[in-house]
Amino acid sequence: MTSAYQHLTKTFQRLSRFGHLSAIAGWDMQTMMPAGGSRARGEALAELSVLQHEILTAKPIAGWLDQAEQESLNDVERANLFEMRRAWQQAALLPASLVEAKSIAGSRCEHAWRQQRPANDWQGFASNLKEVVRLSREEAEIRAQANGCSRYDALLDVFEPGMTSAKLDSTFGDLKQWLPQLLQRIVDKQAQEKVEHPVGPFAIESQRQLGLSVMQQLGFDFNAGRLDVSAHPFCGGVPEDVRITTRYNETEFLSAMMGVIHETGHARYEQNLPKQWPGQPVAHARSTAIHESQSLFFEMQLARSAEFLQLILPQVAIHMGDQSALQADNFVRLNQRVKAGFIRVDADEVSYPAHVILRYEIERALISGDIEVDDIPAIWQEKMQAYLGIDTSGNYRDGCMQDIHWTDGAFGYFPTYTLGAMYAAQLFQALKRALPQVETQIREGDLQPIFDWLQQNIWQHGSRFSTRQLMSNATGEDLNPAYFRQHLENRYLNN
């Protein structure tokens, strides 16, 4: 006889296959699809979302979950069953009509944003965003009532299980105490340093070739993924077919290069998730913050180190031209430059948390109903001025319209970027304890020991352990933000 657990594994494998189709259709929508296909694609993706929702909330599932609890399962199967129940609980709360409406509204808002952002059309964007926010509040209220928490915490838990706004307020509150002073000290120190900027134009194809070269250096499996262009860089697809994107600017190449490195960190995690549990929740990435820790480990901890920058410099010179700005010392200073700016994805690692905290505070107030969509530009301007000293009044394109996350209702995602940066710093510190010669190995291009350590401690485990347990196993302790501060001070003040 087929056990309840076996029924569940077959169901989740089926869900995984539909998720595969949805992921690739979503990637195509953001990269290749002609504008005229937007409505039909949005409706098709919504139909897939409803189908997955119906499969996951079908009547037998609840009984199978209860029966499987009584069956003889090993530790991995128990972990998988835990993740199955969590997925079922998350889905069962929502009516199919809301799932469909949210998917359609998100597709419409995201597609229109691609034209509205370059046009600085806040009013047009706001009209679509209001519907996304309305539906997100409806979802948040349903989840909050079921879980006995605030609306925002209910959405945050979708991306980062176990995290709460109270924990974030404590962590981010401490960060806000010391970060502004550290930022100013670094800016003052670097003001004494001369930095030469590379002179373009830099051909897009040359930038693409550089990106591919660095991806190869970082171990990306091109037999299971590819690099493309989108309005906003992202990593999508599935572990067997990972799609990463970047965007190019012919006047400078560093943002595209670092964007590729960031997304490659995501991709390496996906490509190395456990393959022995195909289609099962336990084989998924642990959480959004752990996913961000991998991209920021690659981009910030590794790729902005002097050792790695010197390692890739010959490839940079081949593709971008050999000019004086690409001498080793200058190239390092260029990539470790700290300066407050408008754009989050282009921000240095010191000012970046301010961008995240700003968005967290706005979206939490938005979901709770304390503010409305029309209030966003003024609050954005106020917080950008307070946190980074930047005026964004009237500049919606480089202000509150710059990110893609809110277009499809991904409220609760932004805090995971800075949590990820903190996890990345903690992981790299543990790596250095395990591999005392790691800086020399990076300089010599021997990156495999780093990848092996990540495979051993993070990648192979998928969602077998909670975030807290995963970090404790890898580093000996739960999240400790002190490593992030130590990393910033060591890199930017003590060198």
C-alpha positions, 0 to 999 in steps of 0.5 A: 500500500502507498503510505500517506508520506508517499502520496505527499511526495508525489503531490509535491513533485507534481507541484514542483513541475508546475512551478518549473513551468511558472518560473520559466514563463516568468523569466521569459516575461521579464526578458524575451516576451514582446510587450503585446504578450503581457495580458495573456502571459499574466492570465496564464501565470495566474491560471498556473498559480490557481492550479498549484493552489488547488493541488496543494489545498485538495481535501486529501492533503490535510489527512495525509499530513496527519497520517504521515506524522504517525509513520516511520520516517527518517530525519530528512523525511521528517524535515520534509514533512515539516516543510510540506505542512508549512507550505500547505498551511500557507496556501490553505489560508488563501482563497483561490480567487485571491491567489488569482487576483494577486497574480494578475495584478502583480503581472499588470503592475510589473509590466507597466512599471517597465515603461513607467519607470523610465518615464518617471510616471509616478501617477501611472505606477501608483494607480496599479500599485494601489491594487497590488497593495489592496490585495496584499493587505487582504492576504496579510489580514488573513494570514495575521488572523490565522497566526495571531500576529501583525499583518506585516509579520505575517508576510515577513514569515513567508520570506523569512520563517521565524523572523518578526518585526520586533527582531528586525527593529532591534537589529536595525535599531542597533545598526542605525546607531552606529552606521551613519557615523561609520559611513561618514568616517569612511567617506572622510577617509576616502576623500583623501584618496585619489581614484581614477574612473575608467573612461568608456564607452564600454560595448555591451557585448564586451561587458557580457563577455566579461560577465561570462568570464567571471561567472566561469571563474565563480564556478557557474554551471553553464550546462544548467543555466544562462545569462540574459538582460532584464530591466532589473537584475534577478536570478530565476528559473529552477536548480536544473535551469537557472536563469540570471540577468543583469542590465548594461550601461555603456558609460560604465561597466562595474555595476553590470559586472557586480550585478552578474557576480551577485546573481551568480551567488544566488545561482551557485546556491540553486545549482548545488541544492540537494538533488537526492530529494527531487521536487521536495520542499526539503530540497528548496533554499532555506530562506530568502535571507540565506539566499541573499547571504549567498549572493552577498557572500559572492559580491561583497565578501569575496568579489570586493576583496582586494585579492579577488579584484586583482585576480580578475583584473587581467580579464577586465583589461582584456574585455574593457581595454587596458587603461590607467584606471585599471591598474591594480591599486586604483581598481581596488579603490574603485570597487571599495568606494563608499558614497551615498547614492540613489540606487539600491542595487548599485550601492556600496555595502556600507550605505546599502543597509540604509536603503533596506531600512528605508524600504522596510519602514515604508512597506511595514507602514503601508501594509499596516494601513498607517500610510497609503500609496500616495504618501510614499514619495514624500516619506521616501524623500524624507527618509533618503534625506535623513539616512543618506543626505540625498534629495529625491523630490520629483525623481521617482525613477531613481527613488520610490520606483526603482525596485521591482519588488512591490510591483508583485506584492513582495512585501516582507522581502526587503529586510532579508537583504541586510539580514543576508549581508549579516549572515554573509559576514558571519559565514565568511568569518567562519570560513576564514577560521576553517581556511586560514590561507583563504586570502592567498588561495583567492589571490592565486585563483584557487576558489574551490576550497571556498565552494567546497566549504559552502557546499558542506555547510550551506548548499547541500542542506537545502531546507533540512534545518531551520535558519537558526540551526543552519547558521549554528551548525556552520558558524557555531552561533545564531545570527550575530550582527557584530561580524558585519560591523567588524567586517566593514571596519576592517575593510574600510578603516583598518586597511 
